[in-house]
Amino acid sequence: MPMSSCSAWRLAPAAPSDQAGSLFFQRANTVEPIDLRSDTVTRPTPAMRAAMLDAPVGDDVYGEDPTVNALQRRVADDLGFEAALFVPTGTQSNLLALMSHCERGDEYLVGADAHTYKFEGGGAAVLGSIQPQPIPQEADGSLPLDKVAAAIKPVDPHFARTRLLALENTWHGRVLPLDYLKAARDFASERGLGLHLDGARLYNAAVASGVPAREIARHFDSVSVCLSKGLGAPVGSVLVGSAALVDKARRWRKVAGGGWRQAGMLAAAGQYALDHHVARLADDHSRAATLAMGLSGISGVKLLGHYTNMVFIDVPADRLRDLDVHLRAAGVRISIGYLPTLRLVTHLDVNDDGVARVIEAFKGFFARR
């Protein structure tokens, strides 16, 4: 019976005297698995690990970690803001932004399928007593500004106070148009709303748009940027905004248990990522296009589209479980739930050979009747 390449090294134990050599041989012949579940699965490169090892550190709760401070200054300057705060996760970064813009009983307007509303545990409501007002998104991820206007509450004790509009870029890989960002900025300013960007994949949007990230960020009052997705750092996000907003966010970070000590090693990974891994995001976008093209010709696979580093397909729902087993045996991992729509994400750890292997694995499965 054929065996999975990723499990082969665990089989057929050798005699004790040969065990070390056998393990070396079996691991050397193991094919590296390809993980398309998300760009969060990236691992730090050897050069990034070396930068982490050499990073000077201090106690960041006291504001004394020089590498954290350097990262914060760098991101704030790069994106055109007064201040920045390095935090453990993008979810926390968005939460701190919402709690810094809004008070208890306030409301933020957000996409009905946005990460800050749908995939962050309801943190704004649970921890900030902030009411979300979800608005259905257009196919490109934008919120129709006429519908946003209609959702703003009157100034009346019966209603939550509408304080903030939150956008996401990229959204399911889709890049918000630059002219829409300008319109949203003008809209928010006219109505006295703050404007926050969940820019977890801001640099993907910038590379795809052919503009510096600052050109996107300049429209917002605050921006959250994730370093541990396509940029390849092991952990961490950065929230940028005014000095006053970041001061509030720093306090809320402590309240939320996000204060950390010698975090400079993690900040050094972020610095390395910004130095070396931004331009190469174009490679991820190109590989996603190649993957989409290869899958589109397979009977049984319906290509829904590809956007930046994400490919979306439909497969027959009754074959999902068998597909998962087949792909795992071929050393390919994707997120399979109960819906036939699948998202495949290219990233730093997926090369051209990996894309070709994924296409062949899909072909092999759907060639079966």
Protein Blocks (a to p, Z undefined) as FASTA:
>chain_A
ZZdfklmmmgoiadfklmmmmmmmmmmmpccdddfkbmklpccdfklmmmmmmpccddfk
nopafklmmmmmmmmmmnopabdcddfbfklmmmmmmmmmpcehiacdddfkbfklmmno
ommmmmnopacddddddfkopacfklmmmmpccddfkbccdfbdcddddeehiacdfklm
mmmmmmmmmnopacdddfkkmmmmmmmnopafklmmmmpmbdcddfklmnopabdcdddd
dfklmmmmmmmmmmnopaccklmlmmmmmmmmmmmmmmmmmmmmmmmmmmmmmmmmpghi
acfbdehjaccddddfklmmmmmmmmmmnopacdddfbfbdcddddfklcfklmmmmmmm
mmmmmmpZZ
